[in-house]
Every structure is written in structure tokens, then in C-alpha cells.
């Protein structure tokens, strides 16, 4: 479902991403969380990992395997992803891909040393 609506200026798409982990994980880094004041999002995508070509930096993670992570703390999201990895070896994410992510992510916040974790 597309979130683009010229009249209201919603500049995003919600995208479903299915990832199968490899020996190193899913190949992306998680940033953000309720305690950090920015949405949970993709902070980095490893060039040779499963997420390469599927996830983009600043994709806002909305749900993990059907469970909403809106308003979740950083560690809770990691827990959901890691649990899915150990149980099934794969995850389904719904991500919101913003046309102008810099409006959503306060860049000064991102330049501080925020916790980020590879998954």
C-alpha cells in the first residue's frame, strides 16, 4: 500500500521485507527507539548481507513478524529480531520508506553516540 498522497503530502511507502539470515545475521544495523526520541530504523546495511538491496538506511521499522514496534525501546526491537532469528532464521519486516527521512530523523541526534546494533 502506497502512502503517497499529493493533497496531504504523505511522502512515504510502506514496504514488506522478507529476510533470511546468513552466518552473520540479517546484515543491517538497528538505530533509534522510544528512549532515543527517534523511530526505530535501519542505520546501516552491510554490502554483502541478506538485507542488501532490500533495506535502505533510514527505513523506519514498523513491525517485526507482524508485531508492531511503534513506541518500543531499542532493546525490545533487538530482542524481537534476535528471537525470530534463532527460532526461524528469517524475519518479515514492515518498513516505512520516507522520501525525506532527514525531516523525521533529527540529524544532530544521529551524530551523537547512539546505541546501534548489528543484527
C-alpha positions in Angstrom: 0.0 0.0 0.0 1.4 3.4 -1.0 1.4 6.3 1.4 1.8 8.9 -1.4 -1.0 11.4 -1.4 -0.3 14.6 -3.2 -3.0 16.5 -1.4 -1.7 15.7 2.1 1.9 15.4 1.2 2.5 11.9 2.7 5.9 11.1 1.3 6.4 7.5 2.2 5.7 3.9 1.1 5.1 1.0 3.5 7.1 -1.9 2.2 7.2 -5.6 3.4 10.7 -7.1 3.5 11.4 -10.8 4.0 14.9 -11.6 5.1 16.7 -15.0 5.6 19.6 -14.7 7.9 23.1 -15.9 6.9 26.0 -16.9 9.2 26.5 -13.2 10.1 22.9 -12.3 10.7 20.5 -10.3 8.6 23.1 -7.7 7.6 21.7 -4.5 8.9 22.1 -2.2 11.9 19.3 -1.0 14.1 19.2 2.6 15.4 16.6 4.5 17.3 13.9 3.6 19.8 11.4 5.3 22.2 14.1 6.2 24.7 16.2 7.9 22.0 13.4 10.1 20.7 13.7 8.8 17.1 11.9 6.0 15.4 13.4 2.5 15.2 15.2 2.4 11.9 17.9 0.9 9.7 21.2 2.7 10.4 23.4 0.7 8.1 23.1 -2.1 5.5 26.1 -4.4 5.1 27.0 -4.6 1.4 27.2 -8.4 1.3 24.5 -9.2 3.7 20.9 -10.5 3.2 19.4 -7.0 3.7 21.5 -5.5 0.8 19.2 -4.4 -2.0 16.1 -4.8 0.2 16.5 -2.5 3.1 17.7 1.1 2.9 19.3 3.4 5.5 16.6 5.3 7.4 13.9 2.8 6.6 11.6 3.1 9.7 10.9 -0.3 11.1 7.2 -0.5 11.9 6.7 -4.2 12.7 8.7 -7.4 13.1 6.9 -10.6 12.2 3.6 -8.9 12.5 4.3 -7.4 15.9 4.2 -3.6 15.9 7.4 -2.0 17.3 5.9 1.6 17.4 6.9 3.1 20.7 9.2 0.3 21.6 12.6 0.6 23.2 15.7 -0.2 21.3 16.5 -3.4 23.2 12.9 -4.7 22.7 13.2 -4.4 19.0 16.6 -6.2 19.0 15.0 -8.9 21.2 12.2 -9.5 18.7 14.6 -9.7 15.7 17.1 -12.0 17.5 14.3 -14.3 18.8 13.0 -14.6 15.2 16.5 -15.3 14.0 17.1 -18.1 16.5 13.6 -19.6 16.1 13.1 -19.4 12.3 16.2 -17.9 10.8 14.1 -15.4 9.0 12.0 -12.3 9.6 9.3 -10.3 7.9 9.6 -6.5 8.5 7.2 -3.8 7.6 9.2 -0.7 6.9 8.2 2.9 6.1 10.4 4.3 3.4 10.4 8.1 3.7 11.1 10.3 0.7 12.7 12.9 3.1 14.0 10.9 6.1 16.1 13.8 7.3 12.9 15.5 8.3 12.0 12.6 10.6 15.4 11.8 12.0 17.0 14.7 13.8 20.4 14.6 12.3 22.1 16.1 15.3 20.7 13.2 17.4 22.1 10.7 14.9 25.5 12.3 15.1 25.7 11.7 18.8 26.9 8.3 20.0 23.6 6.4 19.9 23.5 2.7 20.6 23.4 0.8 17.4 23.5 -2.9 17.0 24.1 -5.2 14.0 21.5 -7.9 13.6 
